[in-house]
Amino acid sequence: MFSIYGFFFLGAYWVAGYWLGFTGLQLGLGWYAFRLDGESPRPLVAMPLQQLVYRQLMYLVVVESVLTAVRGSRLRWRPSERTGGVEVAG
């Protein structure tokens, strides 16, 4: 949300610079953490995509929760229908 605001009112270079800097810092710290654990840092490849997609999804969840709380209504769980049938591949 603030990135869009900054893009229009602060300029694209500022927003891109901060985003690249922040993402680079997170990648560097993640790489260091993987090295400390002795694991491969390959999962870090998905981190920039996560910054763009997953975070926006979390904002949507928070906004929906806040609006539901302000209205005073309960949010339904949206349960799945249970049939009791299970297929085991083997």
PyMOL commands that set and color helices and strands:
alter all, ss='L'
color gray80, all
select helices_A, chain A and resi 2-9+12-37+42-52+54-71
alter helices_A, ss='H'
color red, helices_A
deselect
rebuild
show_as cartoon
